Amino acid sequence: MKIAYIGTYPPRECGIGTFTWDLVDAMSSSPDSASFVDEAFLVALNDHDLLYAYPKEVKLTIRQEQQADYIEAANFINLSGADLCVLQHEFGIFGGQSGVYILPLLHRLKMPVIVTLHTILKAPSYNEKAILKEICNMASRVVVMSHKAIEFLTSIYNVSKEKIVFIEHGVPDIHFDHALAKKEFKLESKKVLLTFGFLGRNKGIETVIKALPSVIKEHPEVLYIVLGKTHPNILRHSGEEYRNSLHLLVKSLKLSDHVFFLNEFMDPDQLFKYLAACDIYITPYLNETQITSGTLSFAMGVGCSVVSTPYWYASELLADGRGRLFDFNDSDQLSSILNELLGQPDVLKELQQKAYEYGKNISWPKTAEKYIALAESILGEPCQSIDKKETIIDLMLLPPFSLAHIKRLTDDTGIIQHAKFGIPNLKEGYCLDDNARALLMALMAYKQKKDVAALEFMPIYLSYIHYLQNEDGTFKNFLSFNRNFMDEVGSEDSFGRTIWALGYLLGNAPNDAYYQTGRLVFFEAAPNFENLKSIRSIANTMIGICYYLKSNPSDDDMTERLRNLAYVLVAHYEGNCTADWHWFEALLAYDNGILPLSLLHSAEILNDEKIKKVALDSMAFLTSHTMKDGYLSIIGNSEWYQKDGPRSVYGQQPIDALAMVLMFHQAFHLTRDKKYLNELYTAFMWFLGENDLRMSLYDFETKGCCDGFENYGVNRNQGAESSLAYLISHLTVLQAHEEFYKSDG
């Protein structure tokens, strides 16, 4: 038997990593594991772009937010000869919204999978529920560590009870003498209270600190040790704000001699020595929503007397007199329990004995035996065919996502609009269109990939947009490199593209400062919406309004503005539509896909069947003229495509490919018809050589995109418009791939 394990893994400091380490070690060293002791290997999850010096059993790593890494991992495991895969699942360690990137990996595996669930939510979001259900569907067995978890899986997630296996959280078989451990830490004269684990606001450490004054009055020898680092995700976003607040609380209550913070992530031996030295172990979590806890299991395994709030796992583990419970946030009740236990050594001893007896049954060797038996049972069953989703989107063909060329084009004013080959052409300065597109791309990149560089670009592009806005809400467009205005009022197209980017910002702002700035500019511009004449500027504006309304659905005034603009496009369609020409004007020109795209967005918001029909009919018409040969052939801009006239093939530009990619993506989002995903991918591959010239527009050296091609070949200049069109399309493919695995389609 050869087993592949997927999860976080030391030296990454993570509770799931510790679990994976212990599980692999216990299964490999079990007397029952002789047949596969040397066969186990790990696929480890890295958080963001951090790298670790993993031990030799880690054969491959997955970068959390890189979708292609998950596909590569599936291929690697399939070719490894593994008979079985064991996956550790926890929300937060896998990439994509709610960890959706793990689904394409599971769908590609060609062997049975055991999934161990470390979190099961009682009130999941739509995405969380859909993803966990799909994970359970793909699994041969689902392992849980509490009976409450079984209840949730069957009643909330509709998982068959026969598929669920209860196996207790293992505990390392490490024991130290209480008196010797106290002596080593020079704590012989202290009554030691201990909490360990990653720090975060949900841990409720302040509840214990507030309880201490009443305890110290009766037991002045009490010392409370808080052992553990701040959780890496919290540290990344909020720094040591919580830990500092605890220090201030200790100082204000004059408890500096009674509270000790040990900011370390300890190896098991040292951790268990601290557990052996403590008199009472406390888990003061603030709410019930914890279905398992490695820290509590460890404390029970050592034989600690435990006092805890009644979160789900604690209520189950401490039943039958194995520990004591106190109410959430109730420092007074905690004080009473601590005084009672510290004042009655016999009662404390009884709790420790019950915990110790229970702990003997949850050692890692015993847990490993159950996992091995489960693995052998699964491999002895007839192979079951599981319906696995698949799409033609092949992420392995996508170049690695890179903002290198965008960084090259961007200075502290904005993004330079043109380039000579891969070098910024400063003579041409900046334009509003491209800074709006750049803001949209940066927002998408940060949302999709948590790209820190994208976050740093956002204020540059947003401040450019703000600077170019006139007092009446319109915008200038062009700014020279020496920061002179080149026009008074920009084109309607640049206005519409800016509203699109601002609307997207209002639904996806990474912080309040950007949201408030975007909102100010958006609503300064809003009085001009009804004055637009160009149907493409109307379409771009509609898309921006739709993104705004997704997060502000009760804005009835903006909803009516959207409806009015949508029916302007419908009127154009009806005025030009004939039996063989289903379009908004008498020619197919530039950025064509934007017109159906805007109506597809509007149909979603307005739930209007007429708008939806026009959107789908016009999309089908455009598709029939641009994708009839199995690849995207964009309408050329030399003569366009006049009704009843010849169709221009050259020159073709990336913004048209972008419009097609976005159009098919929204069509899939609206209809859940998988054929639109296939067409989306076909349209995207125009950038990578699936086009009339069979030449790639993407430059693998500069990481930019060429400006299109003429009949003589590729225009090698790599301006902002083209490169942003490629990057937005790339991000849309990633998003569509993610949505497919979350969908029911």
N, C-alpha and C positions, 0 to 999 in steps of 0.2 A: 504494500500500500504506500503510495506516494502522495503526500498532502501538500497543497499550496495554501498558505495563510495570507489573508489580506487585512491590513489594519495599520494603525500607527505602531511605532516600535522604538524602543530606546536606541540611541541616546535622546531622542525627542522626549521632552518632559510632558507626559500626558497620561492620564489615568487609564485610557484604553490601551496605550502602549505598554504600560505595566501589566495589564491583564493579558495582552497578547504574548508578551515575553513569558509570563508564568505558565500560560496554557501550552505554548510550544515546548518549553522546558519540561513540563510535567508529562506531556504526552510522549515526548521523545525518550524520557528516562524511565517511563513506566515498564514494569516487567512484562506487560502485555504488548509492548511496542517493538519487540526485537525485529519484526519484519520490515519496519520502516524507520528505524532509529536514525539512519543517515539520509533519509529521503525527503525530509521536510525542508521547505524553503519559504521565504517571505517576500511579499510585495508590500513595500512600506509607503505610507502616505506622508508626504512633506506638507507642511503648512506654508501656503503662499510660495515664495521663492527661496525659503531657507533650506540649507543643505546640512546634512549630518554625516558623521563618520560611522556608518552602520557596520555591525559585525558581518562576518562572511556569509551567514545564512540569508542575508537580505540580497536577493539577486536582481531586484528591479525596484525603482522608486517611481511614484506618481506625484507630479506637482499638482497640488489641490485644485487649482483653477485652470488647468490645461486639459481640455477635453480629449485631445488626441492621445495624451498619455494613458487614459483609461482604455482606449481601443488597443494601443500597443501592449498594455498589460494583459488584456484578454488573449491577444494573439500569442504572447509569450507563454502564458499558462497553458494554452491549448497545445503548444508544441513542446512543452516540458515533459510530457509523459505523466502528468499528475492524474491520479485516479479520483481525487476529491478536493474540493476547495472549502476552506473555512473562513468566513467573512465576519469581521467585527463591525457592527453598524451603530453609529451614534450621529445624530444630527449635529453638524458643525465640522466634521472631519472630511467630508466629501465636498467637491466643488459644485457650482451651479446653484440655482435657487432650491433651497431645501435639500441640497445634496443630490440633485437629480443625475449628476454625471456618473454615478455608480450604475445606473440602469443599463446604459449601452454595454458596459463591461459584462454585467450579469447575463444579458441577452445573448452575448457572443460565446460564453463559456460552454464547452462541450462535455462537461462532467457534472456530477451531482454537487450541490452546494449546501453547506450548513451555515445558517446565518445566526449569529448571536446578537440579540437586541439589547442594547444598553439603555435605550430611552424609548418609552412608548407613551405618547401624549394622550391625555384624556379628552382634550379639546383641540385636535389638530386643525391647522388651516387646510384649505382644499388641497393645496400642493403637497403638504406633509402627509395627509391621509392617502392621496393617490400614489405617492412614491412608496410609502411603507407597504401598502397593499400589493404593489407590483413587486417589491422585493420579496415579500412573503410568497407571492405566486411563483416566482422563479426558484425559490428555495425548495430543496427536498425536505428539510426539516428546519424549524425555527426554534432556537434555544432561548429560553427566558429564565430569569433568576428569582422570580417571585410568582405567587399564585394570583396576585392582583394583575400581573402582566397577562396571564392567560385569560382572565376575565375581560380585559380591555381588547385583546386581539380578537376574541370571538364575538364580542358584542358591538365593538366600534368599527373594526377593520374587516369583519366577516371572514376571518381565517379559520379554516377547519381545525377543530380541536385535535384531530388525529395527526395533524402536521406539527403540533406544538409539543416541545419536550422541556420539562422542568429539570434544570441542573443548577445546583447552588453555586454561587460565586465562590471560587476557590480561595483558600488562604494559604500562604507559604508556611511550611512546616518548620517554623523558627520559634524557639522559646528561650527566654532569659529569666533568670531568677529576679524576683521583684526587689529584694533587698540589695543584691549586688548591682542591679541596674541603677537604683537610687544612689548607691555609694559612688559609682563611676561618674555620675553627673553632679555629685556633691549636693544631693537633694534629700539626704537622710532626715533633716529636720523639717522638711516641707510636706504638706498635704498637696499633692500635685493633681491639678485638673488639666486635661489636655484636649485640644481639638487639632486635627491635622487635615491637610488637603489644600487644593488651590483656593486662594482667597477671591471672593466676589461678593457683591451685595446680597445675593440670595443665601449666603452661608449664615447670616444672623449672629456674627461674633459679638456685635454690640449688645445683644440680649444677655449674653453671659457677663460681659463687662458691667452692665447696669445691675446685675444681680450680686456682684461681688461685695459691695459695701456691707450689706446685711449678713453675708457669710463671714466676712473678716471680723466682724464684731464678736462672733462666737468662736471663730477659728482663725486667729491672726496668722497662723503658719501657712495659710493657703497661698499657692502660687499657680496662676493660670498660664499655661504655655500654649501659644498659638503657633503651630508649626506648619509652614508651607509658603510657597511663592504665590504672588498674585497670578491669576490665570493669564496665560499669554495673550489671548484675545482681548481681555480687559486692559492689560498693560499696553497693548498696541493702540487702543482707542482712547483710553481714559487715564493712562499712566497709573501712578500710585495714589490716586484720589481716595479710594476706599481705605487703604491701609493708613494713609495720613489722617483720615477722619477718625479712625480707631485710636491712633496715638493721641489725638487731641482729646478724645473722650476719656482715655485713661488719665491724661494729665488733669483734666477738669475735675475728675472724681478723686484725684490724689491717690491713684492706684499704681504709681510707677514701680513700687517695690513688690507688687503682687501680680503684675502682668508682664510676660516676656514674649516678644515676637521673634521667632527664629525663621528668617526669610531664606529657606533652603528647600530644594527638592532632594530628598534623601534616598540613599540606596536601602533595600529592604532590611538588611541587618541593623543598620543604625536606627531606622524607623521603628522596628520591633523592640529595640532596646528602650526607646522612649515610651512605647506603649507598655512595656513591662514595668517601667518606673512610675507610671501614673497610677493614681488612686481611683480617679473617676474619669471616664472618657465622655465627652459631650459633643453631640451633633445638634446644633441649635437652628437648623434650616428654617426659613421663613414661611414656607408653604408646603403643601402635601405632595406636589408634583415631582416626586423622585421615585422611580420604579425600582432602582437598584442603587447600591452605594458600596464601592470597594473599601472606602475608609471604615464604614461601620462593620463590614464583614471582617476586616483585619482585626478590629478591636475585639469582636466576639471570638475570633480564632485564638487570640492571645489569652482570652479569659478576663478581659476588662469588665469592671462594673460600668454599665452604660446608662447615661441619662440623655434623652433625646426628645425633640419635638415629634409629633405623630405623623411624619410624612409616610407615604405608602410603605416603603421598604422597612422603615423602622418599626411601624406598627406590627408588621408581620414577623420580623426577626426577633423583636423583644417581647413577643406574646408569651403567655404561660410563665410569667415571673422572671424572664431572662434579662429584664432591664426595667427602667422607669421612664415614663413619658410625662412631658409638661406641654402646655398649650403654646401655640405660636406666639412669639413676641411677649410672652408673659414672664418677665424677670422676677416678679414677686413669687410666683409659683416655683420657679427654678431655685430661688434662694431657699425656700422652705424645704424642698427635696434635698438639696445639697447639705443643709444644716442637719437634716434628719439622718442622712447616710453617714456623714462625717462624725456625727455624734453617737452612732450606733455601729461600732466595728463588726458586730456579729451579722447585722443585716447586710452590710457592705460585703462581707465575706461570702454570704449566701448568694448574692448576685454574681459575684466573681465565679463561684463554683458552677452555677447554672450556665453562665456564658462559656466557661471552659469545657463543660461536658458537651454543649452544643457545638463548640468550635472543633472538637475532635472529629466531627462527622463532615466537616466542610474543608478539609485540607486539600491542597492541590492534587496530591496523588489519588485521592478518592474521586475528585472531580474529573481528573484525566481518565480514569477507568470508565466513567460514564460516557465521555466523549468518544473514547476508542470503541466502546461497545456500540454506540450510535453509528459511528462511521462504518463499522463492519456490517451492521444491520442494513444500512442504506446500500452498500456495495453488493450485498447478497440479494437485493430485491431486483425484480425485472426492470429493465430500463423503461422509464416513463417518458412519453413525449409531451413536452410542455410547449404551448403555443408561444413562440418567441417573435417579437416585433422586429422588423427590419426595414430600412429605408435605403435608397440608393446613395444617400449622402455619405461620402467616404472622407472622413476627416483626415485620414492619413495622406491624402493628396494635397491638403492645404499647406502652404508654407507656414512656418511659425509666425504667429502674430507679432508684429514689430512696429513700434512708433518711431523708429530711428529716422526715417525721412521727414516725418512730421516735426520732430525735434530740430532737424536741420533747417526746416522752413520757418520755424517759429522763433520770434524774438520777444522782447518785453512789450511790444506794441500789439502784435497779432501775428497771424500767419501770412507770409508772403504769397501773393496769388500765383506767380508764375515761376518757372525754373528753366534754366538752360541745361538740358540733360538732367543730371541729378543735383545741380547747384542752384541755390536761390537766385532769382533774377531781381535784384534790388531795384532796378530801373522801373519796374512795373508797380512797385508798392503793394498796397493791401486793398482788399475789397470786402464788402459786407457779406456777400454770398458765401465766400470761403470761410470767413470767421464764424458764420452761423453753422455751416456744415461741420467745421472743426469742433464747435461746442457740442453739437449733436453726437459726433463721433466720440469725443472725450467722455461724455455722459454714458454712452453705450459701453465703452471700453471699461469704465470703472464699474458699471453695474454688472457686466458680464464676466469680467476677468479680475476685478478688484485691482486694476492697474494703477499703481501709485503715480506714475508719470502722467497718466490721463488726468488724475485729480489735480496735479500741479498746473496743467495747461488750462483748466477750466476758467480760472479768474482772468487770464489773459484774454481769452476769446470773449468772455462775457463783458469785460470792461471795454473792449473795442466796440461791441454792439451798443453799450450804454453811451459811449463817447460819440458815436455816429448818429444818435437819435436827435431829431429836431424838436423844437418846442411844441409843434403841433402833433407830435407822435410819429411822423414819418421818419425816414432815415436817409442820410447821405449814404453813398456806396463806396466811393474810391478815396483813398488816402495815399498821398505820395510817401516815399521812404523818409523824406524829411518832415513828414507829418503836416503837410498842407492838404486842405480839403480840395478835391478835384471836381466836385459837383455839389449842387444844393439839395437835390432830391434824387435818390437812386431809382432804379427800375422797380416796377411792380414785382418782378420775379424775385429780386433781392429782398423786398419787403416780405413776401410770402415765405421765403426760405427762413427768414429770421423768426417769423412767428412760429413756424414749425419747430425750430430749435428751442425757442422760449417755452412753448407749450410742453415739449418733452421734458424740459428742465423742471417745470412746475409739477410734473408727475414723478420725477426721478431725481430730485435734488439731493446731493450728498450731505448737505448741511443747511441750516436755516438762513445763513447769510446769503448764500447763492440763491436760495428760494425767494427771499424777500427782494433781492435786486431784480431777479427775473420777473417777478410778479409786477414790480413797479414799471419796468419797461414794457411788458406785455399789455398792461391796461392803459398805459399812455398811448400805445399804438392802436388799441381797440376801436376808437371812433372812426378810424380809417378803413375798417374792414368792408363796410358797405360801399365804399367809393371805388373799389377795385374793378377793373374792366377786363384785364387779361385772365383767360380761363386757367392758365397755369399758376398765376399768382393766387387766384381764388382757391385752386386745389391745394397748394402748399399751405395757405392760411387755414383751410378746413382741417388739414391734418394736425396742425398745431392746436387748434381749438379742441379737436377730439382728444388729444393727449391731455390737455388741461381738464376736460370734462370727465376723464376717467378717474381723476382724483378729486373732482369737484362736481359730482353729478347733480347736485341740487341747484346749480346756477341756471335758473330757467331762462334768464335773459340771454346768456351765451348759447344755450341750447337752441333758442329760436334763431339766433344769428347763424348758427351752423345750418339749421334747416333751410333758411332763406338762401344761403350761399349754395347749398347742395342742389336746390331746385333751379338755381341759375345754370348750373352744369347740366341738369336734366333737360332744361329748356334748350340749351345748345345741342344736346344729343338729339332730341326730338326734331329740332329744326334741320338737322343735317342727315338724319338716318333714312336710308332707303333699303330696298330689299337686299342689296349686296354691299352696303356701306354702313356699318354700325359704329359711327364715330361722331365726335363732338364738333368737327369742322370738316371742311372739304379737302383736307390733306392730313397725312400723318407727318408730323414735323419732329421736334426735339422733346426730350423728357416725356415721352408719350405715356409711359406707365403711371405717371403721377396722377393722371386724370381718373382712371378706374380706381387707383389706390385711394384717392381721397373719398370716393363714394363708398368703397368697401369699409373704410374707417367710419364714415358717417352712418352707414347701415347698421354697424355694430352699436353705435351710440343711440341712434334714433329709432332703431327697430322698425324701419320703414321698408316694406317689401318692394315698392316701386324703385326706390333708390338702389336697393340690392340687385334688382333685376337689371337695371341699366349698368351697374358696376360689372356684373358677371358677363353680360352680353358684350359690352365694349372690351372687356378683358379678353374674351374668347376671340373677338375680331382681331385685336392687336396680336394675340398669340398666333393666330392662323397666318399672319403676314410676316412674322419675325422668327418663328420656330418650326416651320413646316419641314425642314430637312434634318431635324434631330439636334440642332444646335441653334444658338441665338445669332440671328443675322439682323443687326440694328439698322433702322432706316438711316441712310446716309444723309449728310447735311448739304451735299452739293446742290441737289435739286429737290430734296425731300421726296414725298410720294403723293403726288396730286391725284385726286379721284379721277379715274379713267385715264390716268397718265402713266408714264414710266416710273419705276421705283429706283431711287438712288441706292447704291450699295455703299459708296464711300462719300465723305469720311464718317467713320463711326466713332462715337465718343463714350467714355466710361459712365457719364451720368445717365445715359440711357440704359446701360446694363444695370446700374444701381436701381433705377426706377422699376425695372422688370423684377429684380430680386425682391424688392420691398413689396411690390404688387402681389407676387405669388405667396409671399410670407403672410400677408394680411388675408389673402383668400383662404389659405390653410387655417389660419387662426379663426376665421369666421365660419368656415364650413366643416373643418376637420377632415376634408377630403385629401387623402395622401397623395393624389396625383399632383397637387400643387407643390408639394415638397420636392417631388422629382423635377418639376419644371423650374422651381427655384434653383435647384442645384445645377441644372442644365444652363440656366441663365448666368449663374455665377462663374461657371467654367469658361465663359467667354473671356474672362480676365486671364485665364491660364492656358489659352491656346485653342479652345473649342470654339472657333470663329471662322469667318470666311477666309482669312489668310493663314489659319492654323499656326499663328504665332502668339506667344505669350505677351501680354501687356504688362504683367507684373515683372519688375526687375529684381531678381533674387540677390543682386549685389547691393544695390542702394536701398532696397526695401520700399521703393516708391513704385508708382504706376505710371506708365507712359500715357500721353495725352490722347491716344486713339490711333487710328490708322487710315491712310489714304490708299489709293490703288497702287502707289509705289512702295508701300510698306508702312512700318510703324513710325509714328511721330515720337522720337525718343525723349522729347522734353517731358519732365515729370512735375507738372504743376500741382498746386494744392487741390484743385477741383477733382482731378483724376485720382490722385492718391487717396483722398478722402472718400471718393466713391468706392474705391477698392476696399478700404478698411471698413466702411459701414456695411458693405456687402459681406465681407468676411465675418463680421460680428453677427450679422443677420443669419448667416448659415449656421453658426454655432448656436444661436438662440433657437432656430427652427429645429435643429437636431435635438436640442434639449426638450423642446415642447412636444416633439413627436413621442418621446418616451414617457412623457407625463400624460399624454392624451389617451383616450379610449379608442382612437382610430387605428 
